[in-house]
Amino acid sequence: MRLSLDHSDGAPYSFCASQTYALDEATLVVTLGKNTRDEALPFGLGLHPFPMREADNELSAAVGGFMALRR
């Protein structure tokens, strides 16, 4: 699956970005695309580390809200 955002008319910054999710047998491969604009941006994007999946692993989080991007 590929997610992309073209924010070429954005203020104060214009950028294009992408993130791809693919399965390689039992492995999830996540790839971040680079900014396709000529101007360098004063911020970056990265992936958070995650634990290895084991049969007895449980993950929980107290979430107070979320941010939805709208075009």
Order of alpha helices (4+ residues) and beta strands (2+ residues): beta-beta-beta
